[in-house]
């Protein structure tokens, strides 16, 4: 028996993603995580805004206006993504020396710049102008695309560094900083993998008929849906672990209760014994 629920995979994934983003924001607010990770919270809220805007504004505004809105949001998201990385790095390595910070930042940026240079085509410099609104939007779109790729590469690098060296500082296993970095790195790896796979397929594919072209588009949709499913899993990962306290905080809370209970026992022991 075949059940037709009337919902496509894109609609289901959109609903799950938006619901998970709202739950994550509630967790960040309710468990008082916003003070420690304000830029991460802003990044989550921005993803929710972009997701909601895509549903409410698509097809209801002129194409030029719609493009300007989403390209601007993409540029803002890229900048917020960089600030999230700075926030996580400061939380993970608060006691690192200035020289170590400088060497680490230069190494991460060097790898990111190399990947950014060799991955994907770059437009001719002569075509990069700001003499019209369309030219400005194309330039902003280029900054958003290349910036998002740079953020993804830096995120993967930072996640690897946090996992390998975080225990020496304040980003040990099951710390919120490390768990956020692992989630961001997973999402970045999935996005780059899907992007690279689709670029390779699109370059080699040469559809001759309408059915082959539709099959190619169907493969693209499956890749993008897989990326969305991985992001939903990352959101669930953050919801669970950010709801729970860090092991260090939980141990500190338990240790704080021990002296109080010990004082009660000691007071009962030192109390005078009345003669019968």
Secondary structure, 3 states (H helix, E strand, C coil): CCCCCCCCHHHHHHHHHHHHHHHHHHHHHHCCCCCCCHHHHHHHHHHHHHHHHHHHHCCCCCHHHHHHHHHHHHHHHHHHHHHHHHHHHHHHCCCCCHHHHHHHHHHHHHHHHHHHHHCCCCCCHHHCCCCCHHHHHHHHHHHHHHHHHHHHHHHHHHHHHHHHHHHHCCCCCCCHHHHHHHHHHHHHHHHHHHHHHHHHHHHHCCCCCHHHHHHHHHHHHHHHHHHHHHHHHHHHHHHHHHHCCCHHHHHHHHHHHHHHHHHHHHHHHHCCCCCC
